[in-house]
């Protein structure tokens, strides 16, 4: 559930937002609508490449890479222990985003982008819901693998390690130091 549900929601939100963007922005002058003037527009763009328009002249490379990556992530998630919910969620976001963009590539031959952030002469590459989900998923995965393990954690009394230790102490005979003194 923590993998397939987020992936499905991302694909649905991505595809719906792209349909709306194609329908509405295509009828706007310059295919662009200012939301926060000088900072954020809805701007219809078509990207045949990957992130930051990489490999735009070779879209098949992106297609193969996306298929291999999604297949590997699905395989990997099925091998994760059930309690690794956050990791499953991060992979669900990544796979949902990859599938959303993959559907565009297969159906249209390009990815529909429409979120456009800029400041003065500085422009961030135009992106979409799928791209956002991939970035959040990768960020969560990096946090879980690089930062979270380094945090000091104190096991709760309900954790299996603490319960196991308590059971061992109850079943083993007391040492001389712990034995009661009846003198």
N, C-alpha and C positions, 0 to 999 in steps of 0.2 A: 504494500500500500504506500509506503513512504518513498517508493521509487516511481511506480507507475502512475499514481495519482498526480504528483507534481508535473511529471513529464506530459501527461495528457492535458492538464490544465494549461500548461505553457503552450503546447501546440494549438489548442483551441483559441486561447487569447491572442496568440500571434497571428493565426490565420484570419480570425475575425477582424483584428485591427488592420491587417493589410488589405482586406477587402474594403473596409471603410475608407482607408487612406486612398486606395485606387479610385473608388467611387467619388469621394468628395474632393480630394486634392487635384484630381485630373481636370476638374471643372474650374479650378481657381487660377487666376492670372499668375503665370510663371510657376504653376504647381506649388505655390508657397503661401502659407498663412502665418503671420507673426503672432505668437502666443505671448511672449515676453520680449517686446522690441529691444533689439541690441543684445539678446542673450539666447533666446530659444524660439525656433520656428518649427512648424510642421512643413516639411519640404520633401516632395516626392522625388525619389532617386531610384535608379535601377543599377544594381551591382552584380556584374558577372563574375567578380573575383571573390576572394575570401575576406577575412578581416583586413581593414584598411586597404581594400581593393587589391590585395596581393593575388598574384596569378590570374589577373583579369583576362589575360590573353589565353589562358589554359584552364577553362572552367572544369574540365574533366578531372584534373588533379584534385581540385577541391571536392568534387563529387565522390571520388574514390576515397579520399582521406576521411570525409564525413561518414561514409558507409563503414569503413574499417573501424573508426573511432566509436561510433554508436554500437556496433556489434561487440567490440571488446568491452565497453562499459556495461552492456546488458549481461554479458558473460561474467564479468567481475562482480557485479552487484548480486548475482545469484550465489556467489561463494562467500559473501559477507555474512558474519553472524547476525542474527535477527536484531540484537540489541544495538547495532550500529546505525541508529536511525538518522543521525545528522549526516553521516556519509552517504547513506542511501538518498536522502533528500538532495544533497549537493549533486550527485550523479543524475538524479531525476531532472533537476533544473538544466544541467548541461545537455542531457540527451533530448529533453523537450525542445530546447533552443536549436540544437543541431537538426532535429527532425523538422522543425518549423521552416528553417532555411532550406533544408534538403527538399521539402515539398515544393517550395518555390522554384528551385533549380530544375527539378524534374518536370514540373508543370509549365513553367514560364521560360526557363533558360536563364533566369537571373533572380536575384533576391530583391524584394521590395523593401526599401528603407525610407523612413520619413521623420525620425526625430533628428533635429539639427540644432546642435549647441555651438555657440560662437561668442567671441568677445573681441570687438574691434576687428583686426585683421586675422585673428587666431580662430581657426575653424576645427572643431572635432569632426571626425568622419561621421556621416549620417548613419543612423542605426535604427533598430526596430526592437520589438518586444523579445524576440528570440535572442538577439544579441545581448540584451540586458540580462535575460535569464542565464545565459552562458557565463557572463561576467560574475553575476552573483553566485552561481554554482561553483565556479573556479575559486572565487574569493573565499567562500565557505570551506571548500576542500583544503585550500592552503592554510586557512586558520586552524582547521582540525588537525592537519598533519605537521605544521611548523610551529604553531604557537600554543595550542591547547595541551599537547603532551608535556610542554615545559613548565606548565603551571603547577604549583604545589597543590596537591589534592589530599584531602583527608577523607578516608573511607567512612561512609555512613554505617551505623550499627546494623542496617539491613543488608549491607553488601555481602556477597557470598564469601569473600576473603575473611571478613570480620567474623561472620557466623561460623566458618570452618575453624578458625583459630579458637573461638570460644568453646566449641565442641571438643576440640583436642585437649584443652585445659581441663574440662570437666571429666573427661574419660581417663586421663593419665593420673597416676598416684602422685601425691604431693612430694616434692623434694624435701631433703632434710631442713633446708632453710624455711620451707613453707609449712612443715609439719607442726601441729600444735604441741605445745609444751605442757605436760600434765604434772609437773613436779610441784 
